[in-house]
């Protein structure tokens, strides 16, 4: 049995190289796996399940082909695609996950998160996150025409880019104490997340027990994925061809 994890692809029509790599990954890697977990920010922006852009339609079709072939699909919201809904899950044949959620990964209780909620030092972002994850705010947004939602998504991306450029690097990383807390709260010894774009495997101690935090990489010059099987886990990368 093989389980794959990816996050932070930020699929966008401005990066056709990443989209081609994504389709190839589904056709050559994910099709051989029993399960694929997408832990947020699959898209640079998702304006609703009625999105009729080429990226949206082709992605849904590719995921549907993958799930029809027998690979189980699981999706978690990120800070860019928090509007992914049940229609998207139905169309792709996947399952939407809560953030956080716990799975048994080959006998090890493993916590899955997007990772943005762990960056507690960035209080400005956490306030924005609370608004973006509000069901009332999302319902009001989804009631607007598609064109208006696309315009708002562009404004949010520009504001995010500007805010990120003005913040210290450590503020945008996870808070170590928060990592320990969530692992303790969920009685897990392994955490897998994305968001920070800092792929690595970190060893730590939680309640006197050895634990591990695995950070998935963002797709830019390289694609990243975590390969898990009964033989172990391996954080892998591959160059993305232009």
N, C-alpha and C positions, 0 to 999 in steps of 0.2 A: 504494500500500500504506500502511495506517495501523496503528500500534501504540499501544495505550493502557496506562498504568500507574496503579494505585491502591494505596493501603495505608491501614491504620488507620481503617477504617470503624467498628470496635467494635460490630458489629450486636448489638442487645440488645432484648428485648421492652419494656424501659422507655423506648426511644426509637423509637416507631413512625414519627416524622417522618423519621429517618435511613433506616429500612428502606424506606419509600415512595420516598425519593430514590434508594436503591440499585436498586430494581426499575425505576424510571423510567430510570435511567442505563443499565441493561442493555438495556432495550427501545428507547431512543432514541439512545444514543451507541455503546455497545459492539457493538450489532448491525451497525453500519456499519464496524467495524474488522476487520482481518484477524486481529489477536491482542489478547488482554487479559492483562496480567500483574498478579496480586494479590500484593503484596510484604509479606504478613504482617498480623496483627491484623485480619483480616476480621471476626472475631467478638470480642465482649468476653470470651467464654470458650467453649471447645470441649471438651466432656468425653468425646468419643469419637465414632466414626463411627456408633454406634448411637443417637446423640442423636435423640429423637423429639419435640423441641419444635417449635412452629409455625415459629419462625425458621429452625431447621435444615432442616425439610422443605421449606418454601417456597423457601429459598435454593438447595437442591440442585435443585429442579425448575426454578427460573429459570435457573440456570447450564446445566442440561441442555438447555433450550430454546435457549439462546444457542449452545452448542457444536453442537447439531444443525443450527442455521442456517448454520454454516460458520465461526464465529469460534473460533480456537484459544484455549484456556484454559491458563494456567499459574499455579500456586499455590506460594507460599513460606511457610514457617512464621514466625509472629511469636512474641512472648513471651506472648501470650494464647491463641493457637490452635495450640500446639506439638503437640497430639494429632491434628491432621488426618492422616488415613492414606490408604492406597491404596484403601480402599473408597469414601472420599469422592471421590477422583480418578476412580474408575471410574464412580460414580453421576453425576458432573457431566460426564464426558467430558473432564476436564482432565488435566494432567500436574503432578506434584509436582517442585519444583526444590530442589536443594541450596542452602544458604546458606553462602558466596556461590556464584554461578555467573556465567559470562561468556557474552555473546551478541554477535553482530555486528549493530549497530543502524545500518543504512544506511551501512555502511562504516567505522563507528567502533567499535572494541572497547570494550564497555560492561560494567561490573561491576554485578551486581544483588545487593542485600543487604536484609535487613529493617532492619538498622542498630543493633540493640542491642549486638552484639559490638564495635562501634566506641567504645562509651562505657566505655573502660577505666579512667577515673578513679573510676567507681562500683564499687569492688572488692566491696562487699557484694552488689550485684546480680549481678556476674559469677560469684560463687560460687553464687548461687541458680540462675543460668542453666545452669551446668554440671550441677547436679542435675536440673533440669527437662528437659534435653536428653539425659539418660542413658537409653538403651534399657531397661536393667534396671528403673529407677525407673518408667518409663512403662508397662512390661508389668505391674508390680505394681499400678499405679494402675488400668489398664484391666481388671484382673481383679476389681475391686470392683464392686458393684452401681451402677447408674446414679444412684440417689438419693445414694449416698455420694460419688460423684464430683462431683455438683452441689454438695453441701455443702462439699467441699474447695475447689472453684472459688470459691465465695463467700468462704471464709476467705482464700484467696490474694489475691482482689481487695481485700478490706478491709486486709490486711497491706500490699499494694502501695501503696494510697492513703495509708496512714499513713506508710509509709517515704518516699514521694515528697514529702510535705508537710514532712518534716524535713531534706531535702537541699537544698544550694545548687544554683541553676539551672545553673551551669557544669559541675557534676559529672555532671548527667544529659544533657549534650550530648556530641557525639562528641569524641574526642581527635584534634586535627589531625595529629599525627605518625602515628597509627594509620591515618588516611585515606590519607596518602601511602604508608605501608608496604603496605597491601593493594592499592593501585593498582599499585605497583611489582611486588609479588609476582605479580600476575595480568597484568602487561603491558597495562594498560588506561589510557585517557586520559579516561574518563568513568565516574562512579559514580552510580547511582540507588538511593536508599534511603528508608525512612520512619522510624518509631519515635519520633523526637524531637518530632514535632508542630510543627516549625519550618520550614514550607515556604519554600524559597528556592533560588536558583541561585548557587553559589559558584565563582569562578574561582581556580585555583591552579596551581602549577608542580610537575611530577613528573619527576624525572630530566632536568631542563632543558627539558621540553616543556610547553606549555600543556595544562591539564586542567580538568575541571569536575566538581563535586559537586552533584547535584540532589536536594533533599529534598522528598519528597511530603508533602502536608498531611493532617491528620486531619479526619475528617468530624464536624462539630459544628454550628455555625451556617452553615457553607459546606461544599460538597463540593469536593474537589480531585482533579485527574487530570492526568497528563502525556500530551500528544498528540504523537506522533512520526510523521514521514513523511519522504520524500526531500527535502521542501522545508525541513525543520528541525524543531525541537522547541519546545513551548510549554507552560508550566505554567499550567493554567487553574483557575478556581474559579467557583462558582455558588452563590447563596443557597439554603439548604434551607428550603422552605416548612413552616410549622408545621401 
